[in-house]
Amino acid sequence: MGFSVSASAAIIFISFLVAASTLYTAWDNSYSNVQAAREDWYNLRLSQINTLIDLNGTVGEATIDNANNIYNVTLYIQDYGPTMYVKGWSAVYDGYYKTIYNVSDDNVGFLKDYTYVLPGETLLLNVTNIPLDNTHHNLTVIFDNGCWLRVSWYYNGSTVLITGRENGCPTEVS
């Protein structure tokens, strides 16, 4: 009229095996996720260490339109590091976020349709409709791996002068 001791022990043992297999599957999935995250971190760090993008030797060119009281600046950005995916880049121009993939939407963008930039290749980045005064302007281009290139310039009354440029990558706190 009841369960025997051996049947009860078998039920408990089988339930223990089912619980253990469920826990093992969860642990294995978690461990795989941690390993994938570690591998992504190493790849990102390697990309940051090898990233070197700067203005090339000619710096760029400026087109001054005295009739409309504006000027345009074209920056020649050269990749000295690994191949990079350009569509993941963004920018901050004078404190405002800009999409740099299309120059027509916010006056900051590439002159061509770039998908990748290869080592040694130069990109043309245009900033248009800048007021013709001596205000300092800053453009920070942020790459998809977190590194950046920052350029500062102003119009001195006759030409556009680059006053500063720097590049870098984020560092972590251990």
Backbone as a chain_set.jsonl record, in Angstrom:
{"seq": "MGFSVSASAAIIFISFLVAASTLYTAWDNSYSNVQAAREDWYNLRLSQINTLIDLNGTVGEATIDNANNIYNVTLYIQDYGPTMYVKGWSAVYDGYYKTIYNVSDDNVGFLKDYTYVLPGETLLLNVTNIPLDNTHHNLTVIFDNGCWLRVSWYYNGSTVLITGRENGCPTEVS", "coords": {"N": [[0.782, -1.185, 0.0], [2.037, 1.205, -0.178], [4.914, 3.099, -1.189], [7.925, 1.425, -1.796], [11.067, 1.363, -0.079], [13.236, 1.238, -1.824], [12.109, 2.099, -4.253], [11.449, 4.749, -3.633], [14.01, 5.726, -3.151], [15.057, 5.46, -5.729], [13.484, 7.304, -7.158], [14.254, 9.71, -5.919], [16.977, 9.69, -6.573], [16.877, 9.817, -9.406], [15.623, 12.31, -9.734], [17.622, 13.911, -8.652], [19.627, 13.51, -10.585], [18.394, 14.698, -12.85], [18.178, 17.362, -11.955], [20.901, 17.948, -11.61], [21.864, 17.702, -14.248], [20.503, 19.822, -15.471], [21.551, 22.021, -14.064], [24.236, 21.761, -14.819], [24.094, 22.304, -17.581], [23.256, 24.991, -17.523], [25.487, 26.118, -16.192], [27.524, 25.541, -18.039], [26.684, 27.039, -20.285], [26.875, 29.637, -19.212], [29.631, 29.763, -18.685], [30.606, 29.57, -21.301], [29.646, 31.984, -22.322], [31.136, 33.794, -20.773], [33.726, 33.186, -21.652], [33.491, 33.916, -24.356], [33.046, 36.653, -24.064], [35.485, 37.402, -22.922], [37.209, 36.837, -25.055], [36.227, 38.678, -26.945], [36.908, 41.03, -25.598], [39.726, 40.873, -25.613], [40.17, 41.019, -28.389], [39.137, 43.587, -28.912], [40.882, 45.148, -27.366], [43.321, 44.581, -28.631], [42.761, 45.718, -31.115], [42.554, 48.411, -30.318], [45.167, 48.904, -29.438], [46.593, 48.748, -31.827], [45.482, 50.724, -33.409], [45.994, 53.568, -35.307], [45.291, 56.469, -36.414], [45.491, 59.484, -38.117], [45.842, 62.94, -39.11], [47.004, 63.337, -42.409], [50.182, 64.275, -43.915], [49.582, 66.568, -45.475], [47.514, 67.774, -44.197], [44.994, 69.155, -44.908], [42.441, 71.046, -46.658], [41.045, 74.304, -47.217], [38.121, 76.022, -48.209], [37.166, 79.194, -48.922], [34.392, 81.275, -48.771], [33.69, 84.324, -49.314], [31.5, 85.832, -50.125], [29.197, 84.608, -49.077], [29.938, 84.548, -46.483], [31.069, 82.279, -45.235], [33.006, 79.244, -44.707], [34.556, 76.184, -45.818], [36.01, 73.164, -44.64], [38.195, 70.607, -45.512], [39.363, 67.673, -44.27], [42.155, 65.565, -44.399], [42.277, 62.411, -43.559], [44.275, 59.843, -42.481], [44.86, 56.342, -42.373], [47.04, 54.64, -40.433], [47.175, 52.259, -39.238], [45.491, 49.145, -38.624], [43.027, 47.625, -40.887], [39.898, 49.247, -40.855], [36.427, 49.477, -39.958], [34.402, 51.78, -41.34], [31.749, 52.648, -41.223], [30.937, 52.464, -38.624], [31.8, 54.682, -37.3], [31.567, 57.822, -35.527], [30.955, 61.306, -34.682], [31.813, 64.297, -32.857], [31.111, 67.577, -33.126], [32.043, 70.722, -32.299], [30.854, 70.294, -29.795], [28.46, 68.995, -30.357], [26.73, 66.06, -31.297], [27.335, 64.38, -34.336], [26.391, 62.818, -37.359], [28.589, 61.288, -39.402], [28.532, 59.974, -41.728], [27.07, 61.002, -43.782], [27.281, 63.964, -45.411], [25.34, 65.803, -46.086], [23.255, 65.906, -44.22], [23.985, 67.16, -41.813], [26.121, 68.887, -42.22], [28.643, 67.82, -41.693], [30.743, 65.347, -42.762], [31.775, 62.474, -44.777], [33.28, 62.705, -48.037], [33.06, 60.713, -49.865], [31.605, 57.439, -50.312], [32.518, 55.473, -47.923], [33.286, 52.242, -46.762], [35.158, 50.516, -45.598], [38.386, 51.367, -44.308], [41.592, 51.049, -45.45], [44.953, 50.112, -44.451], [47.162, 52.819, -44.825], [45.454, 54.201, -46.483], [43.661, 57.199, -47.37], [41.099, 59.195, -46.051], [38.567, 61.54, -46.941], [37.245, 64.006, -45.092], [34.681, 66.239, -44.69], [33.809, 69.448, -43.493], [31.285, 71.694, -43.579], [29.882, 74.966, -44.345], [30.818, 76.74, -42.292], [30.827, 79.458, -40.104], [32.341, 82.501, -41.128], [34.436, 83.585, -39.206], [36.64, 84.243, -36.383], [36.318, 82.106, -34.624], [37.178, 79.337, -32.602], [37.125, 75.949, -33.586], [36.2, 72.547, -32.965], [36.613, 69.157, -33.771], [35.857, 65.895, -33.102], [36.485, 62.693, -34.004], [35.15, 59.588, -33.512], [36.037, 56.257, -33.363], [34.94, 52.876, -34.133], [36.051, 51.201, -32.238], [36.373, 52.682, -29.986], [38.514, 54.436, -29.926], [39.861, 57.703, -30.787], [40.128, 60.678, -32.871], [41.037, 63.954, -32.601], [40.618, 67.22, -33.782], [41.449, 70.629, -33.985], [40.712, 73.948, -35.082], [40.828, 77.257, -36.596], [39.716, 80.258, -38.28], [41.846, 82.725, -39.368], [41.462, 85.174, -40.541], [42.625, 85.27, -43.023], [43.359, 82.708, -43.722], [42.826, 79.217, -42.888], [43.798, 77.796, -39.88], [45.235, 74.978, -38.379], [45.094, 74.268, -35.062], [45.444, 72.346, -33.193], [45.825, 68.841, -32.682], [45.054, 65.559, -31.797], [45.222, 62.123, -30.897], [43.871, 59.096, -29.542], [43.129, 56.381, -27.282], [40.681, 54.771, -25.196], [41.514, 54.067, -21.795], [41.667, 51.544, -19.284], [40.633, 51.127, -15.896], [42.207, 49.364, -13.436]], "CA": [[0.0, 0.0, 0.0], [2.891, 2.375, -0.228], [6.145, 2.913, -1.943], [9.004, 0.763, -1.078], [12.231, 2.215, 0.157], [14.066, 1.274, -3.029], [11.428, 2.935, -5.252], [11.626, 6.137, -3.178], [15.409, 6.074, -3.389], [15.23, 5.608, -7.176], [12.858, 8.583, -7.553], [15.121, 10.788, -5.435], [18.208, 9.646, -7.367], [16.562, 10.3, -10.754], [15.393, 13.765, -9.655], [18.94, 14.508, -8.46], [20.306, 13.503, -11.886], [17.751, 15.706, -13.706], [18.58, 18.681, -11.446], [22.33, 18.131, -11.883], [22.062, 17.952, -15.68], [20.011, 21.178, -15.733], [22.545, 22.962, -13.531], [25.437, 21.687, -15.634], [23.821, 23.016, -18.83], [23.278, 26.428, -17.221], [26.864, 26.494, -15.894], [28.284, 25.475, -19.276], [26.303, 28.202, -21.093], [27.457, 30.82, -18.576], [31.068, 29.715, -18.903], [30.824, 29.889, -22.715], [29.426, 33.426, -22.479], [32.283, 34.48, -20.177], [34.864, 32.997, -22.552], [33.255, 34.738, -25.548], [33.263, 38.051, -23.667], [36.928, 37.571, -22.752], [37.79, 36.872, -26.389], [35.852, 39.972, -27.523], [37.697, 42.061, -24.931], [41.089, 40.79, -26.142], [40.148, 41.532, -29.761], [38.966, 45.036, -28.833], [42.12, 45.725, -26.846], [44.31, 44.47, -29.703], [42.397, 46.738, -32.099], [42.906, 49.721, -29.77], [46.622, 49.042, -29.397], [47.109, 48.901, -33.184], [44.835, 51.835, -34.113], [46.74, 54.808, -35.464], [44.701, 57.295, -37.468], [45.891, 60.865, -37.886], [45.844, 63.746, -40.323], [48.227, 63.067, -43.168], [51.111, 65.392, -43.965], [49.05, 67.769, -46.098], [46.516, 68.238, -43.24], [43.683, 69.36, -45.521], [42.294, 72.274, -47.433], [39.909, 75.139, -46.848], [37.518, 76.804, -49.275], [36.591, 80.376, -48.286], [33.343, 81.906, -49.562], [33.47, 85.643, -48.703], [30.176, 86.341, -50.488], [28.22, 84.051, -48.135], [30.524, 84.647, -45.15], [31.279, 80.935, -44.695], [34.098, 78.486, -45.294], [34.497, 74.728, -45.697], [37.297, 72.533, -44.355], [38.316, 69.19, -45.844], [40.464, 67.06, -43.534], [42.673, 64.325, -44.981], [42.518, 61.504, -42.442], [44.969, 58.66, -42.992], [44.931, 55.176, -41.491], [48.379, 54.063, -40.344], [47.035, 51.017, -38.485], [44.812, 48.04, -39.307], [41.796, 47.916, -41.608], [38.824, 49.616, -39.925], [35.072, 49.592, -40.488], [34.129, 53.214, -41.252], [30.341, 52.949, -40.945], [30.739, 52.496, -37.177], [32.378, 55.905, -36.743], [30.687, 58.961, -35.246], [31.744, 62.512, -34.435], [31.3, 65.41, -32.052], [31.602, 68.816, -33.72], [31.744, 71.851, -31.419], [30.002, 69.867, -28.685], [27.221, 68.367, -30.815], [26.881, 64.782, -31.986], [27.105, 64.467, -35.774], [26.555, 61.605, -38.162], [29.583, 61.679, -40.402], [28.432, 59.166, -42.934], [26.394, 61.772, -44.827], [27.577, 65.373, -45.179], [24.189, 66.656, -46.382], [22.273, 66.01, -43.141], [24.382, 68.054, -40.726], [27.292, 69.65, -42.643], [29.888, 67.14, -41.36], [30.686, 63.993, -43.298], [32.735, 62.036, -45.778], [32.99, 63.109, -49.401], [32.78, 59.5, -50.623], [30.969, 56.362, -49.561], [33.544, 54.564, -47.417], [32.849, 51.162, -45.875], [36.37, 50.159, -44.865], [39.594, 52.118, -44.607], [42.722, 50.138, -45.446], [46.196, 50.75, -44.009], [47.75, 53.72, -45.806], [44.426, 54.89, -47.25], [43.273, 58.504, -46.862], [39.682, 59.544, -46.132], [38.309, 62.975, -47.014], [36.148, 64.377, -44.198], [34.348, 67.624, -44.994], [32.978, 70.246, -42.586], [30.818, 72.774, -44.459], [29.077, 76.091, -43.843], [31.365, 77.251, -41.034], [30.805, 80.929, -40.151], [33.643, 83.104, -41.433], [34.92, 84.411, -38.099], [37.833, 83.63, -35.786], [35.924, 81.162, -33.587], [37.861, 78.032, -32.614], [36.228, 74.809, -33.812], [36.751, 71.244, -32.596], [35.958, 67.979, -34.32], [36.37, 64.638, -32.566], [35.978, 61.525, -34.719], [35.245, 58.42, -32.636], [36.032, 55.03, -34.153], [34.092, 51.832, -33.567], [36.707, 50.539, -31.112], [36.466, 53.627, -28.876], [39.608, 55.39, -30.117], [39.392, 58.959, -31.363], [41.018, 61.677, -33.458], [40.481, 65.28, -32.315], [41.263, 68.278, -34.557], [40.972, 71.985, -33.673], [41.141, 74.921, -36.078], [40.106, 78.533, -36.655], [39.997, 81.125, -39.425], [42.582, 83.875, -38.818], [41.224, 86.356, -41.357], [43.089, 85.031, -44.38], [43.475, 81.267, -43.955], [42.409, 78.355, -41.784], [44.957, 77.235, -39.199], [45.028, 73.854, -37.459], [45.736, 74.647, -33.808], [45.741, 71.183, -32.366], [45.303, 67.543, -33.083], [45.49, 64.484, -30.919], [44.477, 60.88, -31.032], [44.071, 58.248, -28.386], [42.19, 55.292, -27.041], [40.338, 54.712, -23.774], [42.257, 53.162, -20.936], [40.81, 50.985, -18.255], [41.1, 51.206, -14.526], [42.29, 48.013, -12.873]], "C": [[0.838, 1.269, 0.0], [4.102, 2.089, -1.065], [7.157, 2.177, -1.102], [10.172, 1.731, -0.946], [13.087, 2.311, -1.101], [13.423, 2.114, -4.13], [11.575, 4.408, -4.893], [13.047, 6.593, -3.433], [15.661, 6.278, -4.874], [14.638, 6.922, -7.662], [13.733, 9.755, -7.127], [16.407, 10.848, -6.261], [17.981, 10.18, -8.779], [16.321, 11.814, -10.734], [16.7, 14.506, -9.423], [19.706, 14.577, -9.781], [19.719, 14.553, -12.837], [18.171, 17.108, -13.258], [20.048, 18.949, -11.767], [22.571, 18.413, -13.367], [21.577, 19.344, -16.07], [21.015, 22.213, -15.25], [23.824, 22.952, -14.368], [25.256, 22.445, -16.946], [23.867, 24.526, -18.611], [24.705, 26.906, -16.96], [27.697, 26.515, -17.177], [27.96, 26.659, -20.184], [26.893, 29.483, -20.519], [28.956, 30.883, -18.823], [31.402, 30.062, -20.356], [30.642, 31.376, -22.967], [30.599, 34.225, -21.911], [33.499, 34.353, -21.084], [34.706, 33.836, -23.822], [33.481, 36.217, -25.235], [34.75, 38.338, -23.49], [37.615, 37.67, -24.109], [37.461, 38.185, -27.094], [36.684, 41.09, -26.917], [39.122, 42.053, -25.462], [41.15, 41.34, -27.565], [40.003, 43.051, -29.785], [40.254, 45.701, -28.37], [43.225, 45.681, -27.899], [44.042, 45.513, -30.787], [42.794, 48.13, -31.605], [44.415, 49.947, -29.763], [47.18, 49.34, -30.792], [46.51, 50.072, -33.949], [45.739, 53.058, -34.128], [46.18, 55.533, -36.681], [45.008, 58.74, -37.129], [45.692, 61.64, -39.177], [47.118, 63.419, -41.087], [49.045, 64.344, -43.283], [50.555, 66.666, -44.554], [47.94, 68.398, -45.266], [45.133, 68.389, -43.864], [43.652, 70.631, -46.329], [41.048, 73.01, -46.97], [39.437, 75.913, -48.066], [36.77, 77.961, -48.615], [35.613, 81.027, -49.249], [32.994, 83.245, -48.902], [32.082, 86.189, -48.99], [29.111, 85.86, -49.498], [28.722, 84.044, -46.694], [30.657, 83.282, -44.469], [32.553, 80.346, -45.293], [33.881, 77.006, -45.025], [35.909, 74.21, -45.442], [37.207, 71.066, -44.756], [39.558, 68.659, -45.148], [40.855, 65.757, -44.217], [43.088, 63.418, -43.829], [43.109, 60.218, -42.993], [45.04, 57.581, -41.913], [46.344, 54.607, -41.561], [48.352, 52.716, -39.629], [46.317, 49.954, -39.287], [43.597, 48.52, -40.106], [40.69, 48.193, -40.605], [37.506, 49.766, -40.677], [34.592, 51.026, -40.264], [32.682, 53.508, -40.849], [30.025, 52.95, -39.454], [31.275, 53.756, -36.521], [31.298, 56.942, -36.473], [31.574, 60.158, -34.923], [31.016, 63.451, -33.478], [31.951, 66.667, -32.607], [31.112, 69.978, -32.873], [30.719, 71.488, -30.346], [28.717, 69.173, -29.075], [27.522, 67.081, -31.581], [26.519, 64.952, -33.461], [27.242, 63.084, -36.398], [27.493, 61.97, -39.299], [29.494, 60.857, -41.664], [27.811, 59.944, -44.093], [26.59, 63.248, -44.531], [26.341, 66.255, -45.364], [23.231, 66.806, -45.209], [22.686, 66.969, -42.033], [25.703, 68.773, -40.982], [28.628, 69.055, -42.213], [29.789, 65.729, -41.913], [31.745, 63.72, -44.345], [32.301, 62.479, -47.166], [32.694, 61.923, -50.307], [32.092, 58.499, -49.711], [32.049, 55.355, -49.157], [32.883, 53.485, -46.566], [34.008, 50.734, -44.997], [37.475, 51.124, -45.242], [40.764, 51.148, -44.422], [43.971, 50.854, -44.936], [46.82, 51.572, -45.133], [46.737, 54.505, -46.613], [44.052, 56.204, -46.564], [41.789, 58.738, -47.089], [39.553, 61.061, -46.188], [37.066, 63.275, -46.192], [35.907, 65.874, -44.337], [33.48, 68.221, -43.892], [32.592, 71.488, -43.371], [30.057, 73.827, -43.689], [29.516, 76.562, -42.457], [31.348, 78.774, -41.124], [32.219, 81.5, -40.295], [34.012, 84.099, -40.339], [36.097, 83.683, -37.459], [37.505, 82.704, -34.614], [36.714, 79.86, -33.73], [36.821, 76.927, -32.759], [36.959, 73.517, -33.477], [35.921, 70.152, -33.236], [36.64, 66.753, -33.738], [35.695, 63.509, -33.324], [36.224, 60.319, -33.826], [35.084, 57.173, -33.493], [35.254, 53.94, -33.431], [34.744, 51.064, -32.426], [36.917, 51.47, -29.926], [37.59, 54.627, -28.995], [39.082, 56.646, -30.812], [40.54, 59.733, -32.007], [40.337, 63.023, -33.25], [41.307, 66.329, -33.05], [40.616, 69.611, -34.167], [41.525, 72.949, -34.71], [40.355, 76.219, -35.9], [40.527, 79.284, -37.915], [40.643, 82.397, -38.883], [42.404, 85.16, -39.619], [41.702, 86.188, -42.79], [43.184, 83.543, -44.712], [42.991, 80.503, -42.726], [43.651, 77.694, -41.191], [44.53, 76.089, -38.285], [45.794, 74.194, -36.18], [46.049, 73.453, -32.915], [45.16, 69.926, -32.97], [45.877, 66.512, -32.13], [44.655, 63.245, -31.22], [44.772, 60.016, -29.82], [43.013, 57.178, -28.314], [41.857, 55.287, -25.55], [41.254, 53.745, -23.036], [41.342, 52.68, -19.842], [41.449, 51.148, -16.89], [41.083, 49.797, -13.962], [42.159, 48.07, -11.364]], "O": [[0.276, 2.348, 0.183], [4.29, 0.987, -1.58], [7.217, 2.302, 0.121], [10.239, 2.764, -1.612], [13.611, 3.384, -1.403], [14.139, 2.783, -4.876], [11.806, 5.233, -5.776], [13.271, 7.718, -3.881], [16.408, 7.183, -5.249], [15.241, 7.591, -8.501], [13.928, 10.694, -7.898], [16.873, 11.933, -6.608], [18.815, 10.923, -9.294], [16.774, 12.52, -11.635], [16.882, 15.61, -9.936], [20.359, 15.579, -10.07], [20.464, 15.224, -13.551], [18.488, 17.953, -14.096], [20.401, 20.063, -12.157], [23.39, 19.267, -13.709], [22.189, 19.986, -16.923], [21.298, 23.18, -15.957], [24.427, 24.0, -14.601], [26.165, 23.154, -17.38], [24.447, 25.257, -19.414], [25.102, 27.968, -17.44], [28.499, 27.428, -17.371], [28.866, 27.227, -20.794], [27.366, 30.331, -21.274], [29.49, 31.946, -19.137], [32.375, 30.77, -20.614], [31.395, 31.97, -23.739], [31.011, 35.223, -22.502], [34.233, 35.325, -21.266], [35.681, 34.405, -24.311], [34.042, 36.948, -26.051], [35.221, 39.41, -23.871], [38.507, 38.498, -24.293], [38.319, 38.752, -27.771], [37.119, 41.997, -27.626], [39.678, 43.116, -25.738], [42.091, 42.057, -27.907], [40.659, 43.729, -30.576], [40.666, 46.715, -28.933], [43.983, 46.64, -28.043], [44.973, 46.12, -31.316], [43.309, 48.939, -32.377], [44.885, 51.048, -30.048], [48.137, 50.102, -30.923], [46.984, 50.391, -35.04], [46.192, 53.521, -33.081], [46.548, 55.247, -37.82], [44.811, 59.175, -35.994], [45.406, 61.054, -40.22], [48.182, 63.246, -40.492], [48.628, 65.391, -42.787], [50.999, 67.753, -44.183], [47.466, 69.479, -45.616], [44.18, 67.786, -43.37], [44.686, 71.218, -46.645], [40.124, 72.42, -46.41], [40.244, 76.4, -48.858], [35.844, 77.736, -47.836], [35.952, 81.3, -50.4], [32.116, 83.306, -48.041], [31.536, 86.936, -48.178], [28.223, 86.626, -49.123], [28.021, 83.59, -45.789], [30.392, 83.149, -43.274], [33.106, 80.876, -46.257], [33.127, 76.623, -44.131], [36.882, 74.753, -45.966], [36.262, 70.368, -44.388], [40.668, 69.129, -45.397], [39.998, 64.947, -44.569], [44.125, 63.632, -43.202], [42.521, 59.578, -43.865], [45.247, 57.856, -40.731], [46.789, 54.151, -42.614], [49.399, 52.098, -39.436], [46.503, 49.862, -40.5], [43.196, 49.68, -40.007], [40.548, 47.471, -39.619], [37.471, 50.126, -41.853], [34.398, 51.441, -39.122], [32.421, 54.519, -40.198], [28.948, 53.395, -39.057], [31.21, 53.885, -35.299], [30.245, 56.939, -37.111], [32.799, 60.039, -34.894], [29.796, 63.403, -33.318], [33.173, 66.817, -32.571], [29.907, 70.194, -32.743], [29.829, 72.278, -30.031], [27.943, 68.792, -28.197], [28.441, 67.024, -32.399], [25.519, 65.589, -33.794], [28.1, 62.291, -36.01], [27.201, 62.879, -40.077], [30.301, 61.028, -42.577], [28.003, 59.586, -45.255], [26.117, 63.739, -43.506], [26.309, 67.366, -44.834], [22.45, 67.758, -45.194], [21.821, 67.542, -41.371], [26.342, 69.228, -40.033], [29.658, 69.716, -42.351], [28.862, 64.991, -41.577], [32.503, 64.605, -44.743], [31.109, 62.613, -47.442], [32.141, 62.094, -51.394], [32.01, 58.692, -48.498], [32.441, 54.498, -49.949], [32.018, 53.783, -45.742], [33.855, 50.604, -43.782], [37.504, 51.641, -46.358], [40.903, 50.513, -43.376], [44.038, 52.082, -44.986], [46.987, 51.086, -46.252], [47.122, 55.4, -47.365], [44.115, 56.317, -45.34], [41.278, 58.508, -48.186], [40.332, 61.781, -45.563], [35.964, 62.855, -46.545], [36.814, 66.68, -44.128], [32.538, 67.587, -43.416], [33.46, 72.254, -43.788], [29.645, 73.621, -42.548], [28.69, 76.757, -41.564], [31.807, 79.332, -42.12], [33.161, 81.03, -39.657], [33.911, 85.311, -40.53], [36.507, 82.626, -37.937], [38.323, 82.536, -33.711], [36.895, 79.348, -34.834], [35.765, 76.97, -32.128], [38.169, 73.4, -33.673], [34.691, 70.207, -33.246], [37.854, 66.589, -33.865], [34.471, 63.379, -33.292], [37.358, 60.052, -33.429], [34.123, 57.044, -34.251], [34.946, 54.073, -32.247], [34.055, 50.339, -31.708], [37.573, 51.09, -28.956], [37.626, 55.591, -28.231], [37.979, 56.642, -31.36], [41.719, 59.496, -31.745], [39.196, 63.217, -33.669], [42.535, 66.338, -32.961], [39.396, 69.707, -34.037], [42.658, 72.8, -35.166], [39.368, 76.279, -35.167], [41.552, 78.984, -38.527], [40.062, 83.074, -38.035], [43.125, 86.132, -39.395], [41.231, 86.893, -43.683], [43.094, 83.167, -45.881], [42.777, 81.084, -41.662], [44.455, 77.105, -41.913], [43.579, 76.22, -37.513], [47.009, 74.386, -36.216], [46.843, 73.563, -31.981], [44.146, 69.95, -33.668], [47.035, 66.592, -31.718], [43.536, 63.328, -31.727], [45.795, 60.183, -29.157], [42.127, 57.083, -29.163], [42.656, 55.745, -24.732], [41.704, 52.741, -23.587], [40.354, 53.335, -19.51], [42.666, 51.289, -16.768], [40.059, 49.115, -14.007], [42.203, 47.033, -10.701]]}, "num_chains": 1, "name": "protein.A"}
